[in-house]
Amino acid sequence: MNYEFFQFKNMKQIKLNGLFVWGIMLLTLASCDYLDIVPENVYTVDDMFADRYAAEKSLASCYWAIPRTGGNWNTNPGILGSLESILNKELREQAGMRIGLSEDNATSPVMNYWNSTDDGTRSVYAGIRDCNTFLDNIENVKDLPRREKDRMIAEAKLLKAYMHFQLIYFYGPICPLRTSPPVDESTQGVRAYREKIDDCFQYVLDLVNEVIESNALPSVITNQATEVGRFTQAAAWFIKAKVLVYWASPLFNGNTDYNNFLDHNDEPFFNQQYNSDRWTQAAEACKQAVAYCQENERFRLYDAADYIQLKPLSPEYLRIEVLRSAVTATFSVETIWSGTAHSLVLSQSSGGPQSECMPRLETSTSSTMPTPGRWSIPLQSVEWFYSSNGVPVNEDKEWLNGEDKKYENRFKVRVSDEAHQRQVQLGEQSASMNFDREPRFYSSLGFDRGKWYGSSYNNTPDNELDCLYPKARYREYSALGTGSNYNATGYWPKKLIQIRSFYVDPNTFYSFAMAWPEMRYADLLLLAAEALNESKTQPDNEVYQYIDQVRRRAGLEGVTDSWEKYAENASKPATKSGMRAIIQQERKIELAFEGQYHWDCRRWKTAPAELNRLVQGWTVTESDVNAYYQVSTVYTQKFSLRDYFMPVPESDMINNPQLIQNPGW
């Protein structure tokens, strides 16, 4: 099934505000060639810029073109593309799974953002072309005040920069579309060359700097009912920071693996000499972005003061709900940019993608599944999360050397007691690895016998300990359904379910509006920590302060204190390489299942070591507790050099002989 975190009732409709405004009709310039600018529909350029209302529709078409990187596993490569999350074998033909299993191809790309005309994965070049058309003609609009015109120009430039940037981390070297190609009878004007990776990044950076320097974007969106989803100055600063971090990262900075990947002048597309100054520039941009957010006071980490308690909660449950809401709360203070309309889910609707993340919490009497719950988390992702001491479970002294040998016995069954009844149902059995974990483990993951506060009409108001929980063993209510309706590993991504989404009865699940977190403040803080660590000879308090803010919100001690008290290698945070590993794991945990790891492991060049593996879960076909908690292999994952980037479609290679294909395709 092809779910999105927004469901359109008419594919020609778009909401420029991202959540509430319907009725702006999309003016797309349909084309088979990503550089062809001649539209075949009835609209003319003059029509598109005849007045203020028409110009707003034209800007909406530019926003519409952004790749659908919301929670749709068939349009966002990041969701399943590195098997951070998976689907069961009956759904292995879904586009995201095919990318994760290295089954993409150049003849018919699984997700084609290069030249596609499909609504699901529209050509990004077509969107860039729309931005160029907008910038070429916006000055012709007579009834548009100068201030609004300047803002829209800045938005179009930032959209253009952002889409170029996305093409870079999708495909590597690209053909920057700086201006609209000439309209003539020949095809020479649209036969562009792919350019060196440094030139591509520089062009994006120049555009973003133009936008920031213009100061034409608002600091915040003040009218939530009409403008949510439009870019702000904070989004521009975030994009600049992220662009520079990516440019400084090993995949794009001195990558000798691509020494034979040559352009039309027989020169390497990728720079072959590592440039440490790039990290210095990235660190400065990250600090400036953080400073802007702090000065603005609108963007910060979501915390307990922001969470509205409908019922009194214990500190343990309050923290779990706060951590969930940081990702899913509508208009969260943590969200710098929530994406455009296609990144969202309609309010109060039955089914949809959130139901794919949701297990059944009691027996259903309906013949249809209220929540298929097929979005599955493999054990490798589960093990990312820290112990309750705030360090990796394979580095925690208590887990490694304690009398109960927690790490060695993490797959064995354990009975929950009163000390753990807020995490695992009292008296029930679950895997040992589900006990004594950090709060983000319980806010991010649902699992067999794991307590699930919220999401049900059946929560007892007087006693939070009576909240429901999945029973996931074979023939239990959270387990195998009919056909493909089952979870493959025994873990669900709880963090992706809006805090107000709930079962109204055992047979009906309602999803409430959720904005996909395209850019959030925690991500920016961790980018800042990473860039600063890489720019210094060894980490210091400036590095620690950014990562520790994220850890503190999660109820953990700071990095240096945690490793000194609880880790076998107490000095790990004091070394550059040690801190690099810590920051990378922190990003895996904090941004889990949001589609960031797919790109992170590539830009870090850790993918070959991490993505050639057995993808495993519990044996979900077993009803006996000891048999259920046996590790079972669901897939065998492979990663090679070609998988760093998506293939340029073969059709474009034929239409434009000047193009050079990515290595391995």
C-alpha positions as CSV (number, residue, x, y, z in Angstrom):
1,M,0.0,0.0,0.0
2,N,1.2,3.5,-0.8
3,Y,0.5,5.6,2.3
4,E,1.6,9.2,2.9
5,F,1.5,11.4,6.0
6,F,-0.9,13.5,4.0
7,Q,-3.8,12.2,1.9
8,F,-5.0,14.3,-1.0
9,K,-8.5,14.3,-2.1
10,N,-7.5,15.8,-5.4
11,M,-3.9,15.6,-6.6
12,K,-4.2,19.1,-8.2
13,Q,-4.9,20.6,-4.8
14,I,-2.1,21.9,-2.5
15,K,-2.1,23.6,0.8
16,L,0.6,26.3,0.8
17,N,0.1,26.5,4.6
18,G,0.8,22.8,5.0
19,L,-2.2,22.0,7.3
20,F,-5.4,24.0,7.0
21,V,-5.8,26.0,3.8
22,W,-7.4,24.1,1.0
23,G,-8.2,25.4,-2.4
24,I,-4.9,26.7,-3.9
25,M,-5.0,24.9,-7.2
26,L,-1.6,23.6,-8.3
27,L,-0.3,24.8,-11.6
28,T,2.2,22.2,-12.7
29,L,4.2,22.4,-15.9
30,A,3.9,18.7,-17.0
31,S,6.9,17.5,-19.0
32,C,8.7,14.3,-19.9
33,D,12.1,16.0,-19.9
34,Y,13.3,17.4,-16.6
35,L,14.9,20.4,-18.3
36,D,12.2,21.1,-20.9
37,I,10.4,24.3,-19.8
38,V,7.6,24.4,-22.4
39,P,4.3,23.5,-20.7
40,E,1.7,21.5,-22.6
41,N,-1.3,22.6,-20.5
42,V,-3.6,25.5,-21.1
43,Y,-1.9,27.9,-18.6
44,T,0.5,30.4,-19.9
45,V,3.2,32.2,-18.0
46,D,1.2,35.4,-18.3
47,D,-1.7,33.6,-16.6
48,M,0.5,32.4,-13.8
49,F,1.6,35.9,-12.9
50,A,-1.5,37.9,-13.8
51,D,-2.2,39.0,-10.2
52,R,-1.4,38.3,-6.6
53,Y,-3.6,35.3,-6.3
54,A,-2.1,33.7,-9.4
55,A,1.4,34.3,-8.1
56,E,0.5,32.6,-4.8
57,K,-0.6,29.6,-6.8
58,S,2.6,29.6,-8.7
59,L,4.6,29.7,-5.5
60,A,2.5,26.8,-4.2
61,S,3.6,24.7,-7.2
62,C,7.2,25.3,-6.2
63,Y,6.5,24.0,-2.7
64,W,4.6,21.1,-4.1
65,A,7.7,19.9,-6.0
66,I,9.8,19.2,-2.9
67,P,10.4,15.4,-2.6
68,R,7.8,13.7,-0.4
69,T,10.2,13.0,2.5
70,G,7.4,12.5,5.0
71,G,6.4,9.1,6.5
72,N,5.6,7.4,3.2
73,W,7.9,4.4,2.8
74,N,7.3,4.5,-1.0
75,T,8.4,8.1,-1.6
76,N,11.0,8.7,1.1
77,P,14.2,6.6,0.6
78,G,15.1,7.3,4.2
79,I,12.3,5.4,5.8
80,L,13.2,1.9,4.7
81,G,16.2,2.5,2.5
82,S,18.8,1.4,5.1
83,L,16.4,-1.1,6.9
84,E,16.5,1.0,10.0
85,S,12.8,0.1,9.8
86,I,11.4,-2.8,7.8
87,L,8.2,-4.4,6.5
88,N,7.4,-8.1,6.6
89,K,8.3,-10.4,3.7
90,E,4.8,-10.2,2.2
91,L,5.5,-6.5,1.6
92,R,9.1,-6.8,0.4
93,E,8.1,-5.4,-3.0
94,Q,7.3,-2.0,-1.6
95,A,9.6,0.6,-3.0
96,G,11.4,1.4,0.2
97,M,12.1,-2.2,0.9
98,R,13.6,-2.7,-2.6
99,I,16.0,0.1,-2.0
100,G,16.9,-1.3,1.4
101,L,17.6,-4.7,-0.2
102,S,19.7,-3.1,-2.9
103,E,17.2,-3.9,-5.7
104,D,17.2,-0.5,-7.4
105,N,18.0,-0.3,-11.1
106,A,18.7,2.4,-13.7
107,T,16.2,1.0,-16.2
108,S,13.2,1.6,-14.0
109,P,14.4,3.3,-10.8
110,V,12.4,2.5,-7.7
111,M,12.1,6.1,-6.6
112,N,12.8,8.4,-9.4
113,Y,13.2,12.1,-8.4
114,W,15.4,12.8,-11.4
115,N,12.9,12.8,-14.3
116,S,9.7,11.2,-13.0
117,T,6.3,12.6,-13.9
118,D,4.5,10.5,-11.3
119,D,2.7,12.3,-8.5
120,G,4.4,10.1,-5.9
121,T,7.9,11.0,-7.0
122,R,7.7,14.1,-9.1
123,S,10.9,15.2,-10.9
124,V,12.8,17.6,-8.6
125,Y,14.2,19.2,-11.7
126,A,10.7,20.1,-12.7
127,G,10.2,21.8,-9.4
128,I,13.5,23.7,-9.8
129,R,12.3,24.8,-13.2
130,D,9.1,26.1,-11.6
131,C,11.2,28.1,-9.2
132,N,13.2,29.6,-12.1
133,T,9.9,30.4,-13.9
134,F,8.7,32.1,-10.7
135,L,11.8,34.1,-10.3
136,D,11.8,35.2,-13.9
137,N,8.3,36.5,-13.8
138,I,7.4,37.6,-10.2
139,E,8.3,41.2,-10.8
140,N,5.5,41.4,-13.4
141,V,2.8,41.0,-10.8
142,K,1.4,44.5,-10.3
143,D,-0.8,44.2,-7.3
144,L,1.8,42.5,-5.0
145,P,3.3,44.8,-2.3
146,R,7.1,45.0,-2.4
147,R,7.5,43.4,1.0
148,E,5.4,40.3,0.0
149,K,7.2,40.1,-3.3
150,D,10.6,40.0,-1.6
151,R,9.4,37.3,0.7
152,M,8.2,35.2,-2.1
153,I,11.4,35.7,-4.0
154,A,13.4,34.5,-1.0
155,E,11.1,31.5,-0.6
156,A,11.6,30.5,-4.3
157,K,15.3,30.9,-4.0
158,L,15.4,28.8,-0.8
159,L,13.2,26.1,-2.4
160,K,15.5,26.1,-5.4
161,A,18.5,25.7,-3.1
162,Y,16.8,23.0,-1.0
163,M,15.8,20.9,-4.0
164,H,19.3,21.1,-5.5
165,F,20.7,20.0,-2.1
166,Q,18.3,17.0,-2.0
167,L,19.3,16.0,-5.5
168,I,23.0,16.1,-4.3
169,Y,22.5,13.6,-1.5
170,F,20.1,11.5,-3.6
171,Y,22.4,11.4,-6.7
172,G,25.8,12.9,-6.0
173,P,27.0,15.3,-8.8
174,I,24.1,16.9,-10.5
175,C,23.3,19.3,-13.3
176,P,22.6,22.6,-11.5
177,L,19.7,24.4,-13.1
178,R,20.8,27.9,-12.5
179,T,18.5,29.6,-15.0
180,S,15.7,28.5,-17.3
181,P,17.2,26.8,-20.4
182,P,16.6,28.7,-23.6
183,V,13.5,27.8,-25.6
184,D,14.5,27.0,-29.1
185,E,13.9,24.2,-31.6
186,S,17.1,22.3,-30.8
187,T,17.7,20.1,-27.8
188,Q,21.2,21.4,-27.1
189,G,20.0,23.9,-24.6
190,V,18.7,21.2,-22.3
191,R,21.6,18.8,-22.6
192,A,23.4,19.7,-19.4
193,Y,26.6,18.2,-17.9
194,R,26.8,16.9,-14.4
195,E,29.1,19.2,-12.5
196,K,31.8,18.5,-9.8
197,I,30.4,18.0,-6.3
198,D,32.2,21.1,-4.9
199,D,30.6,23.3,-7.6
200,C,27.2,21.8,-6.8
201,F,27.5,22.5,-3.1
202,Q,28.9,26.0,-3.7
203,Y,25.9,26.9,-5.9
204,V,23.5,25.7,-3.2
205,L,25.4,27.6,-0.5
206,D,25.4,30.8,-2.6
207,L,21.6,30.7,-3.0
208,V,21.0,30.1,0.7
209,N,23.4,33.0,1.6
210,E,21.4,35.3,-0.7
211,V,18.2,34.4,1.1
212,I,19.7,34.9,4.6
213,E,21.3,38.2,3.6
214,S,18.0,39.5,2.1
215,N,16.3,39.1,5.5
216,A,13.1,38.9,3.6
217,L,11.8,35.7,5.3
218,P,9.8,36.1,8.5
219,S,11.4,35.0,11.8
220,V,8.4,32.9,12.6
221,I,5.0,31.9,11.1
222,T,2.6,34.0,13.1
223,N,-0.6,32.9,11.3
224,Q,-0.8,29.2,11.9
225,A,-4.1,29.0,10.1
226,T,-2.9,30.3,6.8
227,E,0.9,29.9,6.5
228,V,2.2,26.8,8.1
229,G,4.7,25.0,5.8
230,R,6.2,28.2,4.4
231,F,9.9,28.9,5.0
232,T,11.2,31.1,7.7
233,Q,14.6,32.7,8.4
234,A,15.2,29.8,10.9
235,A,14.7,27.3,8.1
236,A,17.2,29.1,5.9
237,W,19.8,29.0,8.8
238,F,19.1,25.3,9.3
239,I,19.5,24.5,5.6
240,K,22.8,26.4,5.5
241,A,24.1,24.5,8.6
242,K,23.1,21.1,7.1
243,V,24.5,21.8,3.7
244,L,27.9,22.7,5.2
245,V,27.9,19.6,7.5
246,Y,27.1,17.4,4.5
247,W,29.8,19.1,2.4
248,A,32.4,18.5,5.1
249,S,31.4,14.9,5.7
250,P,33.6,12.0,4.4
251,L,31.3,11.1,1.5
252,F,31.8,14.5,-0.1
253,N,35.1,15.6,1.4
254,G,38.2,13.9,0.0
255,N,36.4,10.8,-1.1
256,T,39.1,8.7,-2.8
257,D,36.7,5.8,-3.3
258,Y,35.5,7.8,-6.3
259,N,38.9,8.6,-7.8
260,N,37.8,6.9,-11.1
261,F,34.4,8.6,-11.3
262,L,35.3,11.2,-13.9
263,D,33.5,14.1,-15.5
264,H,33.4,15.0,-19.2
265,N,36.8,16.6,-18.8
266,D,38.2,13.4,-17.3
267,E,38.5,15.0,-13.9
268,P,37.2,13.4,-10.7
269,F,33.7,14.5,-9.8
270,F,34.7,14.2,-6.1
271,N,37.5,16.2,-4.6
272,Q,40.4,13.9,-3.7
273,Q,41.9,16.0,-1.0
274,Y,40.3,16.2,2.5
275,N,39.6,19.9,3.5
276,S,39.5,20.4,7.2
277,D,38.3,24.0,6.8
278,R,35.0,22.7,5.7
279,W,34.3,21.5,9.2
280,T,35.3,24.9,10.6
281,Q,32.8,26.6,8.2
282,A,30.1,24.0,9.1
283,A,30.6,24.6,12.9
284,E,30.3,28.3,12.5
285,A,27.1,27.9,10.5
286,C,25.6,25.6,13.1
287,K,26.4,27.9,15.9
288,Q,24.9,30.8,14.0
289,A,21.7,28.7,13.3
290,V,21.4,27.8,17.0
291,A,22.0,31.4,18.0
292,Y,19.3,32.6,15.7
293,C,16.8,30.1,17.2
294,Q,17.8,31.1,20.7
295,E,17.4,34.8,20.0
296,N,14.1,34.2,18.3
297,E,12.8,32.3,21.3
298,R,10.3,30.4,19.1
299,F,12.5,27.4,18.4
300,R,13.9,25.3,21.2
301,L,13.7,21.8,22.6
302,Y,10.2,20.7,23.5
303,D,10.0,20.0,27.2
304,A,7.6,19.3,30.0
305,A,6.4,22.9,30.2
306,D,5.0,22.5,26.7
307,Y,3.1,19.3,27.3
308,I,-0.5,19.6,28.3
309,Q,-1.4,16.9,30.8
310,L,-5.0,15.7,30.4
311,K,-4.4,13.5,33.5
312,P,-1.8,13.7,36.2
313,L,1.3,11.7,35.3
314,S,4.2,10.2,37.2
315,P,7.6,11.7,36.3
316,E,8.5,8.6,34.3
317,Y,5.4,8.6,32.1
318,L,5.5,12.4,31.7
319,R,9.0,12.2,30.3
320,I,8.0,9.5,27.9
321,E,5.0,11.5,26.6
322,V,7.1,14.7,26.3
323,L,9.7,12.9,24.2
324,R,7.0,11.5,21.9
325,S,5.4,14.9,21.6
326,A,8.6,16.5,20.6
327,V,8.3,14.7,17.3
328,T,4.5,14.5,16.8
329,A,3.0,17.5,18.5
330,T,1.3,19.9,16.1
331,F,3.1,23.3,16.0
332,S,5.8,22.0,18.3
333,V,8.4,24.6,19.5
334,E,11.0,22.1,18.3
335,T,9.9,22.0,14.7
336,I,11.9,24.5,12.6
337,W,10.1,23.4,9.5
338,S,7.4,20.8,9.2
339,G,7.5,20.3,5.4
340,T,4.8,21.0,2.9
341,A,1.3,19.5,2.6
342,H,2.4,16.1,1.4
343,S,4.3,15.6,4.7
344,L,1.2,15.5,6.9
345,V,-1.8,13.4,7.8
346,L,-5.4,14.4,7.8
347,S,-6.9,15.0,11.2
348,Q,-9.2,12.6,12.8
349,S,-9.1,9.9,10.1
350,S,-9.3,6.1,10.5
351,G,-6.4,4.1,9.2
352,G,-3.5,5.7,7.3
353,P,0.2,5.5,8.1
354,Q,0.0,6.0,11.8
355,S,-2.0,2.8,11.9
356,E,1.0,1.0,10.4
357,C,3.0,2.1,13.5
358,M,0.3,1.0,16.0
359,P,-0.2,-2.4,17.5
360,R,-3.6,-3.7,18.5
361,L,-4.0,-3.1,22.3
362,E,-6.9,-5.4,22.9
363,T,-9.0,-8.0,21.0
364,S,-10.8,-6.7,18.0
365,T,-14.2,-8.1,17.1
366,S,-14.1,-6.6,13.6
367,S,-13.3,-8.6,10.5
368,T,-11.0,-5.8,9.3
369,M,-7.8,-4.8,11.0
370,P,-8.2,-1.4,12.8
371,T,-4.3,-1.1,12.8
372,P,-2.2,-3.4,10.6
373,G,0.9,-2.4,12.7
374,R,3.3,-3.6,10.0
375,W,5.9,-0.9,10.4
376,S,8.6,-3.0,12.1
377,I,11.8,-2.2,13.9
378,P,14.7,-4.7,13.7
379,L,16.8,-5.7,16.7
380,Q,19.8,-3.7,15.4
381,S,17.9,-0.5,15.7
382,V,16.5,-1.5,19.1
383,E,20.0,-2.0,20.4
384,W,21.0,1.6,19.5
385,F,19.2,2.9,22.5
386,Y,21.2,3.5,25.7
387,S,20.9,1.7,29.0
388,S,19.2,3.5,31.8
389,N,22.7,4.8,32.6
390,G,22.9,6.8,29.4
391,V,25.7,4.8,27.7
392,P,25.5,2.0,25.0
393,V,24.4,-1.3,26.4
394,N,27.6,-3.0,25.0
395,E,29.7,-0.4,26.9
396,D,27.9,-0.3,30.2
397,K,29.9,-1.8,33.1
398,E,26.8,-3.0,34.8
399,W,25.5,-4.7,31.7
400,L,28.8,-6.2,30.9
401,N,30.2,-7.2,34.3
402,G,27.3,-7.3,36.7
403,E,26.2,-10.5,38.4
404,D,23.3,-10.9,36.1
405,K,25.4,-10.3,32.9
406,K,22.6,-8.2,31.3
407,Y,24.3,-7.7,28.0
408,E,25.2,-11.4,27.5
409,N,21.7,-12.4,28.6
410,R,19.8,-9.6,26.8
411,F,17.8,-12.0,24.7
412,K,16.7,-14.1,27.6
413,V,13.3,-13.9,29.2
414,R,12.7,-11.8,32.4
415,V,9.7,-11.2,34.6
416,S,8.7,-7.7,35.3
417,D,8.6,-6.6,39.0
418,E,7.3,-3.5,40.8
419,A,10.5,-1.5,40.0
420,H,9.8,-1.9,36.3
421,Q,6.0,-2.0,36.1
422,R,5.9,1.4,34.3
423,Q,7.9,-0.1,31.4
424,V,6.8,-3.7,31.3
425,Q,3.5,-5.1,32.6
426,L,3.8,-6.3,36.2
427,G,4.2,-10.1,36.4
428,E,4.6,-10.5,32.6
429,Q,7.6,-11.9,30.8
430,S,9.6,-10.0,28.2
431,A,13.1,-9.9,26.8
432,S,15.8,-8.8,29.3
433,M,16.9,-6.1,26.7
434,N,13.5,-4.4,27.2
435,F,14.3,-3.6,30.8
436,D,16.6,-0.9,32.3
437,R,16.8,1.2,29.1
438,E,16.8,5.0,28.7
439,P,13.5,7.0,28.5
440,R,13.8,7.3,24.7
441,F,13.6,3.5,24.4
442,Y,10.1,3.6,25.9
443,S,9.0,6.7,24.1
444,S,10.2,5.4,20.7
445,L,9.3,1.7,20.8
446,G,6.3,-0.4,21.5
447,F,7.0,-4.1,22.2
448,D,5.5,-7.3,23.6
449,R,4.2,-6.6,27.2
450,G,5.6,-3.1,27.1
451,K,3.3,-0.5,28.7
452,W,1.7,1.8,26.2
453,Y,0.3,4.9,28.0
454,G,-2.3,6.8,25.9
455,S,-3.7,5.8,22.5
456,S,-6.8,4.1,24.0
457,Y,-10.2,5.0,25.3
458,N,-9.6,2.3,27.9
459,N,-6.9,4.2,29.9
460,T,-8.0,4.2,33.6
461,P,-8.0,7.9,34.8
462,D,-7.2,7.1,38.4
463,N,-4.2,4.7,37.8
464,E,-1.8,5.1,35.0
465,L,-0.4,1.7,35.7
466,D,-3.5,0.2,34.3
467,C,-2.7,1.4,30.8
468,L,-2.8,-1.2,28.0
469,Y,0.1,-3.0,26.4
470,P,0.7,-5.2,23.3
471,K,0.5,-8.9,23.5
472,A,2.5,-9.9,20.5
473,R,3.0,-13.7,20.6
474,Y,1.4,-15.8,18.0
475,R,-2.4,-15.9,18.1
476,E,-2.4,-13.0,20.7
477,Y,-4.3,-9.8,19.8
478,S,-1.2,-7.8,18.7
479,A,0.3,-10.6,16.7
480,L,-0.3,-12.1,13.3
481,G,-3.3,-10.9,11.4
482,T,-4.6,-12.0,8.0
483,G,-2.3,-12.0,5.0
484,S,0.4,-9.3,5.4
485,N,-1.1,-7.7,8.5
486,Y,1.6,-8.4,11.0
487,N,4.7,-7.0,12.5
488,A,7.9,-8.8,11.4
489,T,10.1,-8.2,14.4
490,G,8.0,-7.6,17.5
491,Y,8.8,-3.8,17.8
492,W,6.7,-0.8,16.6
493,P,7.8,2.8,16.2
494,K,5.7,4.4,18.9
495,K,7.3,7.8,18.5
496,L,5.6,8.3,15.1
497,I,2.1,8.1,16.5
498,Q,0.6,11.5,17.3
499,I,0.0,11.7,21.1
500,R,-3.8,12.3,20.6
501,S,-4.3,9.4,18.1
502,F,-6.3,6.7,19.8
503,Y,-8.6,3.7,19.7
504,V,-12.2,4.9,20.1
505,D,-13.2,1.3,20.7
506,P,-11.4,-2.1,20.1
507,N,-12.3,-1.9,16.3
508,T,-11.5,1.7,15.4
509,F,-8.3,3.7,15.5
510,Y,-8.4,7.5,14.8
511,S,-5.3,9.4,13.6
512,F,-4.9,13.0,14.6
513,A,-2.9,15.6,12.6
514,M,0.9,15.2,12.6
515,A,3.5,17.2,10.9
516,W,6.5,15.2,9.7
517,P,9.6,16.7,11.4
518,E,11.7,17.7,8.4
519,M,13.8,20.1,10.5
520,R,13.8,20.1,14.2
521,Y,15.9,21.8,16.8
522,A,17.4,18.6,18.3
523,D,18.8,17.7,14.9
524,L,20.4,21.1,14.7
525,L,22.0,20.8,18.1
526,L,23.5,17.4,17.2
527,L,24.8,18.8,13.8
528,A,26.5,21.5,15.9
529,A,28.1,19.0,18.2
530,E,29.3,17.0,15.3
531,A,30.7,19.9,13.3
532,L,32.5,21.3,16.4
533,N,34.0,18.0,17.3
534,E,35.4,17.5,13.8
535,S,36.7,21.1,13.6
536,K,38.8,20.7,16.9
537,T,41.8,18.6,17.7
538,Q,39.9,17.2,20.7
539,P,36.4,17.8,22.1
540,D,35.8,20.3,24.8
541,N,32.9,21.9,26.7
542,E,31.7,23.7,23.6
543,V,31.1,20.3,21.9
544,Y,29.6,18.7,25.0
545,Q,27.1,21.5,25.6
546,Y,25.1,20.9,22.4
547,I,24.8,17.1,22.8
548,D,24.2,17.4,26.5
549,Q,21.1,19.6,25.9
550,V,19.5,16.7,24.0
551,R,20.6,14.2,26.6
552,R,19.3,16.3,29.5
553,R,15.8,16.5,27.9
554,A,15.9,12.7,27.7
555,G,16.6,12.5,31.4
556,L,20.3,11.5,31.0
557,E,23.4,12.9,32.6
558,G,26.0,14.7,30.4
559,V,28.4,12.8,28.2
560,T,31.5,13.0,30.3
561,D,29.7,12.2,33.6
562,S,27.9,9.3,32.1
563,W,31.0,7.7,30.6
564,E,33.1,8.3,33.7
565,K,30.5,6.7,36.0
566,Y,29.1,3.9,33.9
567,A,31.2,3.0,30.8
568,E,34.1,0.7,30.6
569,N,36.0,3.2,28.5
570,A,35.6,6.3,30.7
571,S,37.9,8.4,28.6
572,K,36.0,7.9,25.3
573,P,34.4,11.4,25.3
574,A,37.8,13.0,25.6
575,T,39.0,11.8,22.2
576,K,37.9,13.1,18.8
577,S,37.2,9.6,17.5
578,G,35.5,8.5,20.6
579,M,33.3,11.6,20.6
580,R,32.5,11.1,16.9
581,A,31.1,7.6,17.7
582,I,29.1,9.0,20.6
583,I,27.6,11.8,18.5
584,Q,26.8,9.4,15.7
585,Q,25.0,7.0,18.1
586,E,23.2,10.0,19.7
587,R,21.8,10.9,16.3
588,K,20.7,7.4,15.7
589,I,18.7,7.4,18.9
590,E,17.3,10.9,18.9
591,L,16.3,10.9,15.2
592,A,15.4,7.2,15.0
593,F,12.8,6.2,12.4
594,E,12.6,9.8,11.0
595,G,14.6,9.0,7.9
596,Q,17.8,10.7,8.9
597,Y,20.0,7.6,9.5
598,H,19.8,6.6,5.9
599,W,21.6,9.7,4.8
600,D,23.8,9.9,7.9
601,C,25.4,6.5,7.5
602,R,26.2,7.3,3.9
603,R,27.7,10.7,4.5
604,W,29.8,9.2,7.4
605,K,30.8,6.4,5.1
606,T,29.9,3.9,7.9
607,A,27.3,2.2,5.6
608,P,29.5,-0.6,4.4
609,A,30.3,-1.7,8.0
610,E,26.7,-1.3,9.2
611,L,24.5,-2.4,6.3
612,N,26.1,-5.7,5.4
613,R,24.3,-7.8,8.0
614,L,21.5,-10.0,9.0
615,V,18.3,-8.0,9.7
616,Q,16.7,-9.7,12.7
617,G,13.7,-9.7,15.1
618,W,11.9,-12.0,17.4
619,T,10.4,-15.3,16.1
620,V,6.9,-13.8,15.8
621,T,5.3,-17.0,14.6
622,E,5.8,-18.7,18.0
623,S,3.3,-18.6,20.9
624,D,5.5,-20.0,23.6
625,V,7.4,-17.2,25.4
626,N,10.8,-18.8,25.2
627,A,10.3,-19.7,21.5
628,Y,9.0,-16.2,20.7
629,Y,12.1,-14.6,22.2
630,Q,14.5,-16.4,19.9
631,V,16.3,-14.2,17.4
632,S,15.1,-14.8,13.9
633,T,16.6,-13.5,10.6
634,V,14.1,-11.6,8.4
635,Y,16.4,-10.4,5.7
636,T,20.0,-10.4,4.6
637,Q,21.1,-6.9,3.8
638,K,23.9,-6.0,1.4
639,F,25.5,-2.6,0.7
640,S,28.1,-1.8,-1.9
641,L,29.8,1.3,-3.4
642,R,26.9,1.8,-5.9
643,D,24.4,2.1,-3.1
644,Y,25.7,5.4,-1.8
645,F,23.7,7.2,-4.6
646,M,20.6,6.4,-6.6
647,P,20.9,5.7,-10.3
648,V,20.4,8.3,-13.0
649,P,17.4,7.0,-15.1
650,E,18.6,5.2,-18.2
651,S,16.0,7.1,-20.2
652,D,17.8,10.3,-19.4
653,M,21.2,8.7,-20.3
654,I,19.7,8.0,-23.7
655,N,18.1,11.4,-24.2
656,N,21.2,13.3,-23.0
657,P,24.4,11.5,-24.0
658,Q,26.4,14.1,-22.1
659,L,25.3,12.6,-18.8
660,I,27.6,10.2,-16.9
661,Q,26.1,7.4,-14.9
662,N,26.8,6.9,-11.2
663,P,29.4,4.1,-10.4
664,G,28.0,0.6,-10.3
665,W,24.8,1.3,-12.2
